[in-house]
Amino acid sequence: MFGYCDAQWQSVISPAMPPRSIVDPLAGGYRRIPVIQIGADIFCDTKLIANELATAYNKPELAFETCGKDVAEYSNYIDTAVFMAAVQTATPLKAIATVFKLFSPLYAIKFIKDRTAVRKTSSVKPLGRKPALKLIADHYADMESKLAENDFLFANSPSIADFSAYHNLWFKNLSNGGKPLEGQQKVNAWFNRMSKFGHGQRTGATKKNAFESAKNQTPRDIPENLLTTENIGLKVEIKPSDYAKDSVVGVLVGENQSCWILARETTEFGTLHVHFPRQGFEIRLL
Ligand SMILES: N[C@@H](CCC(=O)N[C@@H](CS)C(=O)NCC(=O)O)C(=O)O
């Protein structure tokens, strides 16, 4: 998406599992990747990241509210059902072998322990490998038929649905050495087209850069229409409702039908605003 927008951005690499010394102090407990930071505002989950890009680069096709109902539903299906199926398609042995190939033996063991704990607290019922393989095969077949009509899934230019679909295939390619799909030529050609967007104007950044930016800026103003509900000002916790459900505590300072904004007071950075989409997340009054 950053490439498609030709966005200027800075990348901070985080370890594959917590503790994540850069993200943790900023996001305040939300453990999932990716997040983006714009000064003292932290945006959790791809949905909100896409919204920020859509607004900053005038790409309504990337935002859930403006991409159209079919696109939003398809993208959401891929980000939930297809993503969960995709991670179940490897045999346990192959998954373990990949982890040991990527990490040192000690880190690999810690990583497997971490993911086992995430799985135990997950509310997503595992499909099982066979049904997962079938769901993925059906998904590729569906993409192939969509791509018979257009260069991208819903039109001749991409939308958020294409980026949702792309990351699953990217993940698959990573673990199978980039072998093209058999019998899905249009999906393979689309994958190459998508890859060409690249990553935009990316430069590397350090923990120091990220922390200074949070410290030296104040959160941006909250639009009036997010300030109208009776929950504003209450202490709450927000967490994902599916898996990796670590929560963030703060004061609710913004709310509408699609997002929540939490204020966190920190000694290190002053006030930070952490933004969450409502879809896939839950809130609890404290
Ligand atoms: N709906 C989230 C999903 C993010 C997600 O599941 N990220 C994985 C890595 S790809 C994760 O953070 N897993 C737990 C962890 O690594 O701590 C989004 O789109 O941002």
The ligand as an SDF file (V2000), in Angstrom:
LIG
                    3D

 20 19  0  0  0  0  0  0  0  0999 V2000
   -5.8440   -7.7460   11.8090 N   0  0  0  0  0  0  0  0  0  0  0  0
   -4.4470   -7.4660   12.0850 C   0  0  0  0  0  0  0  0  0  0  0  0
   -3.6550   -8.7480   12.0620 C   0  0  0  0  0  0  0  0  0  0  0  0
   -2.2320   -8.5460   12.4580 C   0  0  0  0  0  0  0  0  0  0  0  0
   -1.5390   -9.8390   12.8120 C   0  0  0  0  0  0  0  0  0  0  0  0
   -2.1560  -10.8900   13.0500 O   0  0  0  0  0  0  0  0  0  0  0  0
   -0.2330   -9.7720   12.8640 N   0  0  0  0  0  0  0  0  0  0  0  0
    0.5480  -10.9240   13.2840 C   0  0  0  0  0  0  0  0  0  0  0  0
    1.8440  -10.9470   12.5130 C   0  0  0  0  0  0  0  0  0  0  0  0
    1.5360  -11.0630   10.8090 S   0  0  0  0  0  0  0  0  0  0  0  0
    0.9000  -10.7420   14.7420 C   0  0  0  0  0  0  0  0  0  0  0  0
    1.1770   -9.6390   15.1400 O   0  0  0  0  0  0  0  0  0  0  0  0
    0.8760  -11.8250   15.5310 N   0  0  0  0  0  0  0  0  0  0  0  0
    1.1800  -11.7520   16.9250 C   0  0  0  0  0  0  0  0  0  0  0  0
    2.5610  -11.2870   17.1960 C   0  0  0  0  0  0  0  0  0  0  0  0
    3.4410  -11.4060   16.3160 O   0  0  0  0  0  0  0  0  0  0  0  0
    2.8260  -10.7940   18.2840 O   0  0  0  0  0  0  0  0  0  0  0  0
   -3.9320   -6.4700   11.0480 C   0  0  0  0  0  0  0  0  0  0  0  0
   -4.4040   -6.5080    9.9280 O   0  0  0  0  0  0  0  0  0  0  0  0
   -3.0990   -5.6420   11.3720 O   0  0  0  0  0  0  0  0  0  0  0  0
  1  2  1  0
  2  3  1  0
  2 18  1  0
  3  4  1  0
  4  5  1  0
  5  6  2  0
  5  7  1  0
  7  8  1  0
  8  9  1  0
  8 11  1  0
  9 10  1  0
 11 12  2  0
 11 13  1  0
 13 14  1  0
 14 15  1  0
 15 16  2  0
 15 17  1  0
 18 19  2  0
 18 20  1  0
M  END
$$$$
